[in-house]
Amino acid sequence: MLELKLEVVVLPVADVDRAKAFYERAGFRLDVDHVADDGYRVVHLTPPGSSCSILFGTGVTTAAPGSVRGLHLIVDDIEVARTELVARGVEMSEVFHDVSGVFHRGTEEGRVSGLAPERASYGSFATFTDPDGNEWALQEVTTRLPGR
């Protein structure tokens, strides 16, 4: 069977050292910081517990800094994860859910403060941005479909 593994997401940043410091403070593991020359630097970090890493640097993308939206970090307990990130200096939104009861819209429309009713899996979120404005969401997932 064909396997397609998402293992790296490229983030556009304006200041590589500032982004590196932010993600390390947030608990991401530094895997690579390679400078090939003045115009090419690659920094690779991995969120704790993840198989997918982020990559940014100089000369790695033509995308505008801060243009990435909708990245999700899946957590078992959103309140614990949010508290830890705040303690690490990451500015977070409050925990929220969508009025529809399903995935949030990526805007503030339909947001309801607090955990999803009955703390439904996939239903609770908290968001943050990196120093360039790339947007992330924590999403609480406590149960998955069988085989997932």
PyMOL CGO cylinders between C-alpha atoms (Angstrom):
from pymol import cmd
from pymol.cgo import CYLINDER

trace = [
    CYLINDER, 0.00, 0.00, 0.00, 1.23, 3.49, -0.87, 0.3, 1, 1, 1, 1, 1, 1,
    CYLINDER, 1.23, 3.49, -0.87, 2.31, 5.55, 2.14, 0.3, 1, 1, 1, 1, 1, 1,
    CYLINDER, 2.31, 5.55, 2.14, 2.42, 9.33, 1.94, 0.3, 1, 1, 1, 1, 1, 1,
    CYLINDER, 2.42, 9.33, 1.94, 3.93, 10.75, 5.10, 0.3, 1, 1, 1, 1, 1, 1,
    CYLINDER, 3.93, 10.75, 5.10, 3.74, 14.45, 5.80, 0.3, 1, 1, 1, 1, 1, 1,
    CYLINDER, 3.74, 14.45, 5.80, 7.03, 15.05, 7.58, 0.3, 1, 1, 1, 1, 1, 1,
    CYLINDER, 7.03, 15.05, 7.58, 8.03, 18.67, 6.88, 0.3, 1, 1, 1, 1, 1, 1,
    CYLINDER, 8.03, 18.67, 6.88, 6.08, 21.93, 6.61, 0.3, 1, 1, 1, 1, 1, 1,
    CYLINDER, 6.08, 21.93, 6.61, 7.95, 24.98, 5.30, 0.3, 1, 1, 1, 1, 1, 1,
    CYLINDER, 7.95, 24.98, 5.30, 7.24, 28.23, 7.16, 0.3, 1, 1, 1, 1, 1, 1,
    CYLINDER, 7.24, 28.23, 7.16, 8.07, 31.63, 5.67, 0.3, 1, 1, 1, 1, 1, 1,
    CYLINDER, 8.07, 31.63, 5.67, 9.76, 33.87, 8.24, 0.3, 1, 1, 1, 1, 1, 1,
    CYLINDER, 9.76, 33.87, 8.24, 11.43, 37.28, 8.09, 0.3, 1, 1, 1, 1, 1, 1,
    CYLINDER, 11.43, 37.28, 8.09, 13.96, 36.80, 10.89, 0.3, 1, 1, 1, 1, 1, 1,
    CYLINDER, 13.96, 36.80, 10.89, 15.40, 33.29, 11.16, 0.3, 1, 1, 1, 1, 1, 1,
    CYLINDER, 15.40, 33.29, 11.16, 17.02, 33.74, 14.57, 0.3, 1, 1, 1, 1, 1, 1,
    CYLINDER, 17.02, 33.74, 14.57, 13.84, 35.26, 16.06, 0.3, 1, 1, 1, 1, 1, 1,
    CYLINDER, 13.84, 35.26, 16.06, 11.73, 32.38, 14.70, 0.3, 1, 1, 1, 1, 1, 1,
    CYLINDER, 11.73, 32.38, 14.70, 14.23, 29.79, 15.93, 0.3, 1, 1, 1, 1, 1, 1,
    CYLINDER, 14.23, 29.79, 15.93, 14.20, 31.31, 19.44, 0.3, 1, 1, 1, 1, 1, 1,
    CYLINDER, 14.20, 31.31, 19.44, 10.38, 31.38, 19.47, 0.3, 1, 1, 1, 1, 1, 1,
    CYLINDER, 10.38, 31.38, 19.47, 9.96, 27.73, 18.48, 0.3, 1, 1, 1, 1, 1, 1,
    CYLINDER, 9.96, 27.73, 18.48, 12.68, 26.52, 20.84, 0.3, 1, 1, 1, 1, 1, 1,
    CYLINDER, 12.68, 26.52, 20.84, 11.01, 28.46, 23.69, 0.3, 1, 1, 1, 1, 1, 1,
    CYLINDER, 11.01, 28.46, 23.69, 7.71, 26.78, 22.72, 0.3, 1, 1, 1, 1, 1, 1,
    CYLINDER, 7.71, 26.78, 22.72, 9.40, 23.39, 23.23, 0.3, 1, 1, 1, 1, 1, 1,
    CYLINDER, 9.40, 23.39, 23.23, 10.20, 22.40, 19.65, 0.3, 1, 1, 1, 1, 1, 1,
    CYLINDER, 10.20, 22.40, 19.65, 13.37, 20.28, 19.29, 0.3, 1, 1, 1, 1, 1, 1,
    CYLINDER, 13.37, 20.28, 19.29, 16.12, 21.75, 17.12, 0.3, 1, 1, 1, 1, 1, 1,
    CYLINDER, 16.12, 21.75, 17.12, 17.12, 19.14, 14.53, 0.3, 1, 1, 1, 1, 1, 1,
    CYLINDER, 17.12, 19.14, 14.53, 19.19, 21.17, 12.05, 0.3, 1, 1, 1, 1, 1, 1,
    CYLINDER, 19.19, 21.17, 12.05, 20.62, 24.66, 11.76, 0.3, 1, 1, 1, 1, 1, 1,
    CYLINDER, 20.62, 24.66, 11.76, 22.72, 24.57, 8.60, 0.3, 1, 1, 1, 1, 1, 1,
    CYLINDER, 22.72, 24.57, 8.60, 24.28, 27.60, 6.91, 0.3, 1, 1, 1, 1, 1, 1,
    CYLINDER, 24.28, 27.60, 6.91, 25.47, 26.85, 3.37, 0.3, 1, 1, 1, 1, 1, 1,
    CYLINDER, 25.47, 26.85, 3.37, 26.30, 30.47, 2.50, 0.3, 1, 1, 1, 1, 1, 1,
    CYLINDER, 26.30, 30.47, 2.50, 25.04, 34.03, 3.08, 0.3, 1, 1, 1, 1, 1, 1,
    CYLINDER, 25.04, 34.03, 3.08, 21.90, 33.35, 1.04, 0.3, 1, 1, 1, 1, 1, 1,
    CYLINDER, 21.90, 33.35, 1.04, 21.00, 29.86, 2.19, 0.3, 1, 1, 1, 1, 1, 1,
    CYLINDER, 21.00, 29.86, 2.19, 20.27, 28.71, 5.74, 0.3, 1, 1, 1, 1, 1, 1,
    CYLINDER, 20.27, 28.71, 5.74, 18.00, 25.86, 6.82, 0.3, 1, 1, 1, 1, 1, 1,
    CYLINDER, 18.00, 25.86, 6.82, 16.55, 25.52, 10.33, 0.3, 1, 1, 1, 1, 1, 1,
    CYLINDER, 16.55, 25.52, 10.33, 14.54, 22.38, 11.09, 0.3, 1, 1, 1, 1, 1, 1,
    CYLINDER, 14.54, 22.38, 11.09, 12.58, 21.88, 14.34, 0.3, 1, 1, 1, 1, 1, 1,
    CYLINDER, 12.58, 21.88, 14.34, 10.11, 19.26, 15.54, 0.3, 1, 1, 1, 1, 1, 1,
    CYLINDER, 10.11, 19.26, 15.54, 7.19, 19.78, 17.94, 0.3, 1, 1, 1, 1, 1, 1,
    CYLINDER, 7.19, 19.78, 17.94, 7.31, 17.46, 20.97, 0.3, 1, 1, 1, 1, 1, 1,
    CYLINDER, 7.31, 17.46, 20.97, 5.73, 14.11, 20.14, 0.3, 1, 1, 1, 1, 1, 1,
    CYLINDER, 5.73, 14.11, 20.14, 5.35, 14.87, 16.43, 0.3, 1, 1, 1, 1, 1, 1,
    CYLINDER, 5.35, 14.87, 16.43, 6.55, 13.02, 13.35, 0.3, 1, 1, 1, 1, 1, 1,
    CYLINDER, 6.55, 13.02, 13.35, 6.17, 16.19, 11.30, 0.3, 1, 1, 1, 1, 1, 1,
    CYLINDER, 6.17, 16.19, 11.30, 8.72, 18.99, 11.54, 0.3, 1, 1, 1, 1, 1, 1,
    CYLINDER, 8.72, 18.99, 11.54, 8.83, 22.61, 10.49, 0.3, 1, 1, 1, 1, 1, 1,
    CYLINDER, 8.83, 22.61, 10.49, 11.55, 24.09, 8.29, 0.3, 1, 1, 1, 1, 1, 1,
    CYLINDER, 11.55, 24.09, 8.29, 12.42, 27.72, 7.70, 0.3, 1, 1, 1, 1, 1, 1,
    CYLINDER, 12.42, 27.72, 7.70, 15.45, 29.74, 6.86, 0.3, 1, 1, 1, 1, 1, 1,
    CYLINDER, 15.45, 29.74, 6.86, 17.00, 31.97, 4.24, 0.3, 1, 1, 1, 1, 1, 1,
    CYLINDER, 17.00, 31.97, 4.24, 16.47, 31.04, 0.61, 0.3, 1, 1, 1, 1, 1, 1,
    CYLINDER, 16.47, 31.04, 0.61, 14.07, 28.16, 1.34, 0.3, 1, 1, 1, 1, 1, 1,
    CYLINDER, 14.07, 28.16, 1.34, 10.77, 29.68, 0.18, 0.3, 1, 1, 1, 1, 1, 1,
    CYLINDER, 10.77, 29.68, 0.18, 9.41, 32.62, -1.78, 0.3, 1, 1, 1, 1, 1, 1,
    CYLINDER, 9.41, 32.62, -1.78, 6.20, 32.74, 0.29, 0.3, 1, 1, 1, 1, 1, 1,
    CYLINDER, 6.20, 32.74, 0.29, 5.54, 35.92, 2.26, 0.3, 1, 1, 1, 1, 1, 1,
    CYLINDER, 5.54, 35.92, 2.26, 6.57, 35.76, 5.93, 0.3, 1, 1, 1, 1, 1, 1,
    CYLINDER, 6.57, 35.76, 5.93, 3.55, 35.03, 8.12, 0.3, 1, 1, 1, 1, 1, 1,
    CYLINDER, 3.55, 35.03, 8.12, 1.37, 33.73, 5.28, 0.3, 1, 1, 1, 1, 1, 1,
    CYLINDER, 1.37, 33.73, 5.28, 0.84, 30.18, 6.60, 0.3, 1, 1, 1, 1, 1, 1,
    CYLINDER, 0.84, 30.18, 6.60, -2.57, 29.54, 8.18, 0.3, 1, 1, 1, 1, 1, 1,
    CYLINDER, -2.57, 29.54, 8.18, -4.34, 26.54, 9.67, 0.3, 1, 1, 1, 1, 1, 1,
    CYLINDER, -4.34, 26.54, 9.67, -1.49, 24.50, 11.10, 0.3, 1, 1, 1, 1, 1, 1,
    CYLINDER, -1.49, 24.50, 11.10, -2.81, 22.22, 13.84, 0.3, 1, 1, 1, 1, 1, 1,
    CYLINDER, -2.81, 22.22, 13.84, -1.01, 20.67, 16.77, 0.3, 1, 1, 1, 1, 1, 1,
    CYLINDER, -1.01, 20.67, 16.77, -3.06, 17.82, 18.20, 0.3, 1, 1, 1, 1, 1, 1,
    CYLINDER, -3.06, 17.82, 18.20, -3.09, 17.49, 21.99, 0.3, 1, 1, 1, 1, 1, 1,
    CYLINDER, -3.09, 17.49, 21.99, -4.66, 15.07, 24.48, 0.3, 1, 1, 1, 1, 1, 1,
    CYLINDER, -4.66, 15.07, 24.48, -5.56, 17.80, 26.96, 0.3, 1, 1, 1, 1, 1, 1,
    CYLINDER, -5.56, 17.80, 26.96, -5.96, 21.31, 25.58, 0.3, 1, 1, 1, 1, 1, 1,
    CYLINDER, -5.96, 21.31, 25.58, -6.00, 23.00, 28.98, 0.3, 1, 1, 1, 1, 1, 1,
    CYLINDER, -6.00, 23.00, 28.98, -2.70, 21.42, 30.01, 0.3, 1, 1, 1, 1, 1, 1,
    CYLINDER, -2.70, 21.42, 30.01, -1.07, 22.14, 26.63, 0.3, 1, 1, 1, 1, 1, 1,
    CYLINDER, -1.07, 22.14, 26.63, -2.27, 25.75, 26.59, 0.3, 1, 1, 1, 1, 1, 1,
    CYLINDER, -2.27, 25.75, 26.59, -1.06, 26.31, 30.16, 0.3, 1, 1, 1, 1, 1, 1,
    CYLINDER, -1.06, 26.31, 30.16, 2.39, 24.93, 29.33, 0.3, 1, 1, 1, 1, 1, 1,
    CYLINDER, 2.39, 24.93, 29.33, 2.75, 27.07, 26.20, 0.3, 1, 1, 1, 1, 1, 1,
    CYLINDER, 2.75, 27.07, 26.20, 1.68, 30.20, 28.10, 0.3, 1, 1, 1, 1, 1, 1,
    CYLINDER, 1.68, 30.20, 28.10, 4.26, 29.36, 30.79, 0.3, 1, 1, 1, 1, 1, 1,
    CYLINDER, 4.26, 29.36, 30.79, 6.86, 29.18, 28.00, 0.3, 1, 1, 1, 1, 1, 1,
    CYLINDER, 6.86, 29.18, 28.00, 5.93, 32.71, 26.89, 0.3, 1, 1, 1, 1, 1, 1,
    CYLINDER, 5.93, 32.71, 26.89, 3.62, 31.91, 23.96, 0.3, 1, 1, 1, 1, 1, 1,
    CYLINDER, 3.62, 31.91, 23.96, 0.65, 34.27, 23.69, 0.3, 1, 1, 1, 1, 1, 1,
    CYLINDER, 0.65, 34.27, 23.69, -2.43, 32.06, 23.30, 0.3, 1, 1, 1, 1, 1, 1,
    CYLINDER, -2.43, 32.06, 23.30, -6.11, 32.64, 22.67, 0.3, 1, 1, 1, 1, 1, 1,
    CYLINDER, -6.11, 32.64, 22.67, -8.58, 31.36, 25.19, 0.3, 1, 1, 1, 1, 1, 1,
    CYLINDER, -8.58, 31.36, 25.19, -9.92, 27.83, 24.68, 0.3, 1, 1, 1, 1, 1, 1,
    CYLINDER, -9.92, 27.83, 24.68, -12.92, 27.88, 22.36, 0.3, 1, 1, 1, 1, 1, 1,
    CYLINDER, -12.92, 27.88, 22.36, -15.20, 25.71, 20.25, 0.3, 1, 1, 1, 1, 1, 1,
    CYLINDER, -15.20, 25.71, 20.25, -17.32, 26.40, 17.17, 0.3, 1, 1, 1, 1, 1, 1,
    CYLINDER, -17.32, 26.40, 17.17, -21.04, 27.03, 17.53, 0.3, 1, 1, 1, 1, 1, 1,
    CYLINDER, -21.04, 27.03, 17.53, -21.67, 24.35, 14.86, 0.3, 1, 1, 1, 1, 1, 1,
    CYLINDER, -21.67, 24.35, 14.86, -20.02, 21.71, 17.03, 0.3, 1, 1, 1, 1, 1, 1,
    CYLINDER, -20.02, 21.71, 17.03, -17.46, 20.81, 14.38, 0.3, 1, 1, 1, 1, 1, 1,
    CYLINDER, -17.46, 20.81, 14.38, -14.12, 22.09, 13.12, 0.3, 1, 1, 1, 1, 1, 1,
    CYLINDER, -14.12, 22.09, 13.12, -13.52, 25.82, 13.65, 0.3, 1, 1, 1, 1, 1, 1,
    CYLINDER, -13.52, 25.82, 13.65, -13.72, 28.23, 10.71, 0.3, 1, 1, 1, 1, 1, 1,
    CYLINDER, -13.72, 28.23, 10.71, -10.25, 29.77, 10.85, 0.3, 1, 1, 1, 1, 1, 1,
    CYLINDER, -10.25, 29.77, 10.85, -11.80, 33.12, 11.76, 0.3, 1, 1, 1, 1, 1, 1,
    CYLINDER, -11.80, 33.12, 11.76, -13.42, 34.33, 14.94, 0.3, 1, 1, 1, 1, 1, 1,
    CYLINDER, -13.42, 34.33, 14.94, -16.88, 33.86, 13.44, 0.3, 1, 1, 1, 1, 1, 1,
    CYLINDER, -16.88, 33.86, 13.44, -18.87, 31.21, 15.31, 0.3, 1, 1, 1, 1, 1, 1,
    CYLINDER, -18.87, 31.21, 15.31, -16.41, 30.95, 18.20, 0.3, 1, 1, 1, 1, 1, 1,
    CYLINDER, -16.41, 30.95, 18.20, -17.83, 30.13, 21.59, 0.3, 1, 1, 1, 1, 1, 1,
    CYLINDER, -17.83, 30.13, 21.59, -15.66, 30.57, 24.66, 0.3, 1, 1, 1, 1, 1, 1,
    CYLINDER, -15.66, 30.57, 24.66, -14.73, 27.40, 26.55, 0.3, 1, 1, 1, 1, 1, 1,
    CYLINDER, -14.73, 27.40, 26.55, -14.39, 23.70, 25.92, 0.3, 1, 1, 1, 1, 1, 1,
    CYLINDER, -14.39, 23.70, 25.92, -16.61, 21.88, 23.42, 0.3, 1, 1, 1, 1, 1, 1,
    CYLINDER, -16.61, 21.88, 23.42, -19.83, 20.53, 24.94, 0.3, 1, 1, 1, 1, 1, 1,
    CYLINDER, -19.83, 20.53, 24.94, -19.17, 17.22, 26.68, 0.3, 1, 1, 1, 1, 1, 1,
    CYLINDER, -19.17, 17.22, 26.68, -15.53, 17.89, 25.73, 0.3, 1, 1, 1, 1, 1, 1,
    CYLINDER, -15.53, 17.89, 25.73, -16.16, 16.26, 22.37, 0.3, 1, 1, 1, 1, 1, 1,
    CYLINDER, -16.16, 16.26, 22.37, -13.04, 15.01, 20.63, 0.3, 1, 1, 1, 1, 1, 1,
    CYLINDER, -13.04, 15.01, 20.63, -11.90, 17.31, 17.79, 0.3, 1, 1, 1, 1, 1, 1,
    CYLINDER, -11.90, 17.31, 17.79, -14.04, 20.13, 19.19, 0.3, 1, 1, 1, 1, 1, 1,
    CYLINDER, -14.04, 20.13, 19.19, -11.84, 22.32, 21.44, 0.3, 1, 1, 1, 1, 1, 1,
    CYLINDER, -11.84, 22.32, 21.44, -9.21, 24.75, 20.16, 0.3, 1, 1, 1, 1, 1, 1,
    CYLINDER, -9.21, 24.75, 20.16, -6.76, 27.45, 21.21, 0.3, 1, 1, 1, 1, 1, 1,
    CYLINDER, -6.76, 27.45, 21.21, -4.69, 29.50, 18.78, 0.3, 1, 1, 1, 1, 1, 1,
    CYLINDER, -4.69, 29.50, 18.78, -1.39, 31.34, 18.61, 0.3, 1, 1, 1, 1, 1, 1,
    CYLINDER, -1.39, 31.34, 18.61, 0.84, 32.97, 16.03, 0.3, 1, 1, 1, 1, 1, 1,
    CYLINDER, 0.84, 32.97, 16.03, 4.60, 32.99, 15.68, 0.3, 1, 1, 1, 1, 1, 1,
    CYLINDER, 4.60, 32.99, 15.68, 6.47, 36.33, 15.57, 0.3, 1, 1, 1, 1, 1, 1,
    CYLINDER, 6.47, 36.33, 15.57, 5.87, 36.59, 11.80, 0.3, 1, 1, 1, 1, 1, 1,
    CYLINDER, 5.87, 36.59, 11.80, 2.13, 35.85, 12.02, 0.3, 1, 1, 1, 1, 1, 1,
    CYLINDER, 2.13, 35.85, 12.02, 2.06, 32.21, 10.88, 0.3, 1, 1, 1, 1, 1, 1,
    CYLINDER, 2.06, 32.21, 10.88, -1.07, 30.84, 12.55, 0.3, 1, 1, 1, 1, 1, 1,
    CYLINDER, -1.07, 30.84, 12.55, -1.32, 27.69, 14.64, 0.3, 1, 1, 1, 1, 1, 1,
    CYLINDER, -1.32, 27.69, 14.64, -4.17, 25.97, 16.45, 0.3, 1, 1, 1, 1, 1, 1,
    CYLINDER, -4.17, 25.97, 16.45, -4.10, 23.47, 19.26, 0.3, 1, 1, 1, 1, 1, 1,
    CYLINDER, -4.10, 23.47, 19.26, -6.88, 20.93, 18.79, 0.3, 1, 1, 1, 1, 1, 1,
    CYLINDER, -6.88, 20.93, 18.79, -7.92, 18.47, 21.47, 0.3, 1, 1, 1, 1, 1, 1,
    CYLINDER, -7.92, 18.47, 21.47, -8.34, 14.93, 20.14, 0.3, 1, 1, 1, 1, 1, 1,
    CYLINDER, -8.34, 14.93, 20.14, -9.15, 12.30, 22.75, 0.3, 1, 1, 1, 1, 1, 1,
    CYLINDER, -9.15, 12.30, 22.75, -10.66, 9.53, 20.63, 0.3, 1, 1, 1, 1, 1, 1,
    CYLINDER, -10.66, 9.53, 20.63, -10.16, 8.61, 16.98, 0.3, 1, 1, 1, 1, 1, 1,
    CYLINDER, -10.16, 8.61, 16.98, -12.00, 6.34, 14.62, 0.3, 1, 1, 1, 1, 1, 1,
    CYLINDER, -12.00, 6.34, 14.62, -10.81, 2.71, 14.81, 0.3, 1, 1, 1, 1, 1, 1,
    CYLINDER, -10.81, 2.71, 14.81, -7.65, 2.13, 12.78, 0.3, 1, 1, 1, 1, 1, 1,
    CYLINDER, -7.65, 2.13, 12.78, -6.59, 5.79, 12.85, 0.3, 1, 1, 1, 1, 1, 1,
]
cmd.load_cgo(trace, "trace")
